[in-house]
């Protein structure tokens, strides 16, 4: 299993909207960055991810699961763009902010810190565990 981080803006797609989609999940569409697209092409069913709000809150607010592997993005006719579907698994008991991540030396190499603008990012197993611990998630 691999781990990921999916960035959203609450005004575009909120955690509550993600939860409302239930087990069917929702396409993580509209990504128009080749590196982020390539990460989605690597995802497998059951991979887990952090749901991260990137504007006001700047925090991990939930856990999601990949429920459909890479397929054409339905929001475009351009066949260069793929997406995955994700479903909500659980809220993060305590939101883990970007400031908290930056304040932890163990996360200094994390993509969230080093490639802050990338909308879909890999997360190492160690980073996953550290953030889950910080947020009180024991999944």
N, C-alpha and C positions, 0 to 999 in steps of 0.2 A: 504494500500500500504506500502511496505517496500522499504528500500534504501540500496544500495550496492556500493562497490568499486571494480573495475576490474583492475588489474595491467597488463601492457604489456610493452614490450621493443620495441621501435620504429623499431629496426632492425629486429624484429620478426613479429610484427603486429602493424602497425601505425594507428593513428587516420584517416589519409587520406584513408587507405585501408578499415577501418571500414565504413567510409562515402560512399565509392564507392560501398559497398554492398547494399545500398539503404534500402527499406522497408523489403526486404527479410531477411536482417541481415546475421549473420554468427555464426557458432558454436563457443562457447568459450571453445575450446577443448585443450587437452594436459595437463590438470590439474591433477597432481598425488599426491595430498595431501588430506587425508581423511577429514580434517576439512573444507577445501575449497570446496570439493565435497559435503559435507553435507549441506553447506550453499547454494550451487546451487540447491540441492534437495528441499530446502525451498522456492525457488523463484516462484513467480506467474506471469502470463501474466500482463504486464503493470507496474511491479515494475521498478523503475528507478535506475540508477547507475552512478557513476563517472567513466570516462575512464581516467586512471592514467598511465603516462609514468614513468617507474621505474629506468631507467638507468641514462642517462645524465640529462634530464630535471627535473626529480623527481617532477612532477606537474600534477594536474587535468587539462586536456585539453579539455574535452568534457563530454556531457551527453548522456547516452545510455538507452535503454528500453529493458526489457526482452520480446522477441517476440515468444519464444517457451520454454515451461517448460522442466524440466530435462528429458533427454533421453540418451540412450547409446552413448558414445563418439565414433565417427566414425573413430578415429585415432588408435583404439586398439580393439583387440578381447577379451580383459579382461573385463568381465561383471561387475567388481567392479567399473568401471569408467564411470560416467555420466557427461553431460554438459548441458548448456542451450544455446539458441541462443539469441544474442543481436543485436539491430540495433541502429545506430546513431540517436540522436534526435537533438542535437545542439552543436556547439562548445562552450567552456567556453570563454566568451568575454575577460576576463583577466585570464591567467593561474594562478592557485593557487598552489604555491610551497609547498613542504614539510617543508621548512624553515618557510614559513608563518604560516602553521598549527602548527608547534612546538612553534612558537612565540605567539600563542593565547592560553591563559590559559583555555578558554572554551573548547578547543579540547584536553586537557591533557589526557583524558581517551579514546580517539578515537583509534580504532584498528590500524589505520595507524601509530600511534605513538607508541603504546604498542606492537603490533604484526607485525612489519614492514615487515617481510618476507612473510607473508601470501598473496597469489595471488588473492584470492577472500575474501572479508571481508564485514561484516555488517556495516551499517552507521545508527546512530540514526536520528530521525526526526530533532532534534535540531542541530546535526552536519551537516546534509544536508543543513539546512537553513543558518547556519553560513558560510559554504563554498560557497554556491550559492551567498550569499551577498558579500563575499570577491571577488568572481569572476565576479560580475556584471550580474549574470544570474537570470532572473525573471520568466522564463518558464511559 
